[in-house]
Amino acid sequence: MPGNPRRKIVRKDRGAVYHCWNRCVRGAYLCGRDPHTGQDFSYRRGWLRIREEQLAALFAIEFGYHAEMSNHLHLVLRTRPDIARRWSREEVVRRWLTITRLAKAMGNDLPTPSQQKIQMLLRNKKKIAKLRRRLSSVSWLMGVLCENIARRANREEERKGKFWESRFQCRRCDSEAAILVCGMYVDLNQIRAGEARTPETSRYTSAYDRIQGRRQRSLQQKADGWLCELTLREGPHEDLEGKYRSRSGRRASDQGLLPMKLHDYLQLLDWTGRQLRLGKRGAIPKDLAPILDRLAIREDTFVDALVSLDERFGCVLGGPTDLAAAATEMGVRWLKGQRASRQLFR
């Protein structure tokens, strides 16, 4: 059965959360140690990590989770077209011109667009409207990120050709429970692949950044200050100002992602990582069970779902009602993962 086109998965004018991933051409270890030549390209993961942080401050897209592997990368992104619509025309132009220069930059420094080019583009209102939509597009963000890394690697090796296997692949996460499952899948990727033993040693992941960030006080310096705030605050304590703008300028906003505290998330992540590493399927501890219960996730199938997420689910991840609504929205009768959804979500 052919897959669903991305235009049906991605919502252009509404915010949504997407799990995006891309693989190096032929699965080669172009961001790790090549088993055939012994050459180590692990430093390229640092290239990806720096570019992701820079793009988080420019796009109206928030990085929830990330993992840079030896031969592929994973990102969980939340699009915020509502934020892009609030930006002034000059801010849209400045951000876009910076992004286009960044796509071709060979170093880690953030380029600055000339004032002359900004003024020239400000005269074109139709173009600005198009750029405003691009600034909340996962396709444009992934395109800029992957293009830049490919250019830098090819220049370094003095060769031409493809670096990435394809454009990129993505699935939509249609519930908070789906975001948690997908995010933990990304954060535990290095443990599943045998590249790390614990979350705190999984160097190029959002889990590592958040663990480091807990030890730092200044938002300007925190390792996870560019990532989406994990804890979603609702009701009378909701941060209305941070919902549409970030105080630090390192991300699109300070709005949280999930109804849980970072401490609870890291506890659940640590326990799950141990199960994956030891090949066990132990019962969820009593102090962690309420986390899954609040999000209506079945405890007995949680770990198994993280092991075989790609095999069980397709282009949309969510509960049974979420998949049914997504199928109707996309104009199809059925989406992959309906049985798995009933087994994982209440």
C-alpha positions in Angstrom: 0.0 0.0 0.0 1.5 3.4 -0.9 2.2 5.9 1.9 0.2 9.0 2.4 1.7 12.1 0.8 3.2 14.7 3.2 0.7 17.4 2.1 -2.0 15.3 3.7 0.0 14.7 6.9 1.2 18.3 7.5 -1.2 21.0 8.6 -0.2 24.2 6.9 -2.1 26.8 8.8 -2.6 25.0 12.2 0.0 24.2 14.8 0.8 20.5 15.2 3.6 18.2 16.5 5.6 16.1 14.1 8.3 13.4 14.5 10.7 14.0 11.6 13.7 11.8 10.8 16.3 11.4 8.0 18.9 8.8 7.3 22.4 9.1 5.7 22.7 7.7 2.2 22.8 3.9 2.1 22.7 4.0 6.0 26.4 4.9 6.0 28.0 6.1 9.2 28.5 9.6 8.0 28.0 11.0 11.5 29.8 8.3 13.3 32.7 5.8 13.0 32.8 4.2 9.6 33.2 0.4 10.3 35.0 -0.1 7.0 37.6 2.7 7.0 37.7 3.4 10.8 37.3 7.1 10.1 35.3 8.9 12.8 32.8 11.5 11.8 31.1 11.8 15.2 31.9 15.6 15.3 29.3 16.1 12.6 26.7 15.5 15.3 27.9 18.7 16.8 27.3 20.4 13.5 23.7 19.2 13.6 23.2 20.2 17.2 24.5 23.7 16.7 22.4 24.3 13.5 19.3 23.0 15.3 19.8 25.5 18.1 20.3 28.3 15.7 17.2 27.4 13.6 15.1 27.1 16.8 15.8 30.8 17.4 14.8 31.7 13.8 11.8 29.6 12.8 8.3 29.7 14.4 8.9 26.0 15.2 9.8 24.6 18.5 12.2 21.7 19.1 10.7 19.3 21.6 13.2 16.4 21.3 16.3 15.6 19.2 18.7 12.7 18.7 21.7 12.7 16.4 22.8 9.2 15.6 25.7 7.7 13.7 23.7 7.4 10.5 20.4 9.2 11.1 18.7 11.9 13.1 15.4 12.3 14.9 13.5 15.5 15.7 10.1 16.2 17.4 8.9 19.6 16.2 5.9 21.7 17.1 4.9 24.2 14.5 3.6 27.6 15.6 2.0 29.5 12.7 0.2 31.6 15.3 3.5 33.0 16.4 4.7 33.7 12.8 1.5 35.7 12.2 2.4 38.0 15.1 5.8 38.9 13.7 6.3 42.2 12.0 7.2 42.3 8.3 10.7 43.4 9.1 11.2 40.6 11.6 10.0 38.1 9.0 12.4 39.4 6.5 15.3 39.5 8.9 14.7 36.0 10.1 14.4 34.6 6.5 17.5 36.3 5.2 19.5 34.9 8.1 18.1 31.4 7.4 19.0 31.5 3.7 22.6 32.5 4.6 22.8 29.9 7.3 21.9 27.2 4.8 25.1 27.8 2.9 27.3 28.7 5.9 30.4 26.6 6.4 31.1 27.6 10.0 29.2 27.8 13.2 28.8 31.5 13.4 25.3 33.0 12.8 25.4 35.2 9.7 23.8 38.7 9.7 21.8 39.9 6.7 22.6 43.3 5.2 20.2 46.2 5.9 20.1 46.9 2.2 18.7 43.4 1.4 16.2 43.7 4.2 14.9 47.0 2.9 14.6 45.6 -0.7 12.6 42.6 0.4 10.3 44.7 2.6 8.8 46.3 -0.6 7.4 42.9 -1.7 4.3 42.3 0.4 3.3 39.1 -1.5 6.8 37.6 -0.9 6.7 38.4 2.8 3.3 36.6 3.1 4.9 33.6 1.5 8.0 33.8 3.8 5.8 34.1 6.9 4.2 30.7 6.0 7.7 29.2 5.3 8.9 30.2 8.8 6.4 27.7 10.4 7.0 24.9 7.8 8.8 21.7 8.9 9.7 21.1 5.2 11.7 24.3 5.0 13.3 23.7 8.4 14.4 20.2 7.5 15.5 21.3 4.1 17.7 24.0 5.4 19.2 21.8 8.1 19.9 18.8 5.8 21.2 21.0 3.0 23.7 22.7 5.2 25.1 19.5 6.7 25.4 17.9 3.2 27.3 21.0 1.9 29.7 21.1 4.8 30.4 17.3 4.6 30.9 17.4 0.8 33.2 20.3 1.1 35.2 18.7 3.8 35.7 15.5 1.8 36.1 17.4 -1.5 33.4 15.4 -3.2 29.9 15.6 -4.7 26.8 13.5 -4.2 24.0 12.8 -1.8 24.6 12.9 2.0 21.0 12.1 3.0 19.0 9.1 1.8 15.9 11.1 1.0 14.2 14.4 1.7 13.0 13.4 5.1 10.2 11.3 6.7 7.6 12.4 9.3 4.6 11.4 11.3 2.1 13.6 13.2 1.6 13.2 16.9 -2.1 14.0 17.6 -2.3 13.8 21.4 -0.2 14.5 24.4 0.2 10.8 25.0 1.5 10.4 21.5 4.0 13.2 22.0 5.3 11.5 25.2 5.7 8.1 23.5 7.4 9.6 20.5 9.6 11.9 22.6 10.8 9.0 24.7 11.4 6.9 21.6 13.7 9.7 20.4 15.5 10.2 23.7 16.2 6.5 24.1 17.4 6.0 20.6 21.1 5.8 21.5 20.4 3.3 24.3 18.4 1.1 21.9 21.2 1.3 19.4 23.8 0.4 22.0 25.6 3.8 21.6 24.9 4.8 25.3 24.0 3.0 28.5 21.9 5.7 30.3 20.1 9.0 29.3 22.8 11.1 31.1 25.5 9.6 28.8 23.4 9.9 25.6 25.4 12.9 24.5 23.6 14.2 21.4 20.0 13.9 22.7 17.4 16.3 24.2 17.5 14.1 27.4 21.2 14.9 27.8 20.5 18.6 27.3 17.6 18.6 29.8 19.7 16.8 32.4 22.5 19.3 31.9 20.1 22.2 32.0 18.8 21.2 35.5 22.2 22.0 36.9 22.4 25.5 35.3 20.4 28.5 36.5 20.7 31.1 33.7 18.2 30.6 30.9 20.7 32.2 28.5 23.3 29.5 29.4 21.1 26.5 30.0 21.9 23.5 27.7 18.2 23.0 27.1 17.2 26.7 26.9 16.7 26.4 23.2 14.4 23.4 23.5 10.7 23.6 24.0 9.8 24.0 27.7 8.8 20.5 28.8 6.1 21.3 31.4 2.8 22.7 30.1 1.2 25.1 32.5 -2.5 25.6 32.2 -5.2 27.5 34.1 -4.5 30.4 36.4 -0.7 29.7 36.3 -0.4 29.8 32.5 2.3 32.1 31.2 0.4 34.1 28.6 3.4 36.2 27.7 5.6 33.2 27.1 2.9 31.5 25.0 3.8 33.7 22.0 7.4 34.9 22.6 10.5 33.6 24.4 12.2 35.8 27.0 15.6 34.5 26.1 15.1 34.7 22.3 16.6 31.2 21.9 13.3 29.6 20.9 9.9 30.6 19.5 8.1 30.7 22.8 8.2 29.6 26.4 5.0 27.5 26.2 5.3 24.0 27.6 4.7 20.7 25.8 3.4 18.1 28.2 1.4 18.1 31.5 4.2 16.7 33.6 7.3 18.0 35.5 10.8 17.4 34.1 11.7 15.4 37.2 8.8 12.9 36.5 9.8 12.7 32.9 13.4 11.9 33.6 12.5 9.3 36.2 10.2 7.5 33.7 12.9 7.9 31.0 15.6 6.4 33.3 13.5 3.4 34.3 12.4 2.7 30.7 16.0 3.0 29.4 17.1 0.3 31.9 14.4 -2.0 30.7 15.5 -1.5 27.1 19.2 -2.0 27.9 18.6 -5.1 30.0 16.0 -6.6 27.6 13.4 -6.7 30.3 9.6 -5.9 30.4 9.2 -5.2 34.2 6.1 -3.7 35.7 5.9 0.0 35.9 6.9 1.2 39.5 4.0 2.5 41.6 5.5 6.0 41.8 5.8 6.2 38.0 2.4 4.7 37.1 0.4 7.9 37.6 2.4 9.6 34.9 1.1 7.1 32.3 -2.3 7.0 33.8 -2.9 10.7 33.4 -2.1 10.4 29.7 -4.2 7.3 29.3 -1.3 5.1 28.3 -1.4 1.4 29.1 1.4 0.4 31.4 1.7 -3.2 30.1 2.4 -2.3 26.5 4.4 1.0 27.0 7.9 -0.4 26.7 7.0 -2.8 23.8 5.6 0.2 21.9 8.9 2.1 22.3 10.8 -0.9 20.9 8.7 -1.2 17.7 7.2 2.2 17.2 8.1 2.3 13.5 6.7 -1.1 12.8 3.4 -0.6 14.6 2.5 3.0 13.6 2.5 4.9 10.3 2.1 8.6 9.5 0.0 9.5 12.5 0.5 8.6 16.1 -2.4 8.8 18.6 -5.3 7.1 20.3 -8.0 5.3 18.3 -10.2 8.4 18.1 -7.2 10.4 17.0 -6.5 8.0 14.1 -10.1 7.9 13.1 -10.3 11.7 12.9 -7.0 11.9 11.1 -8.2 9.4 8.5 -11.3 11.4 7.9 -9.2 14.6 7.6 -6.8 13.0 5.1 -9.6 11.5 3.0 -8.7 7.8 3.6 -10.5 4.9 5.2 -7.7 3.5 7.2 -4.4 4.5 8.8 -1.6 2.1 9.9 -1.5 1.6 13.6 -5.1 1.2 14.6 -4.6 -2.1 16.4 -1.4 -0.9 18.1 -3.2 2.3 19.1 -6.0 0.3 20.9 -3.3 -1.8 22.7 -1.2 1.3 23.8 -3.8 4.0 24.6 -6.9 3.7 26.7 
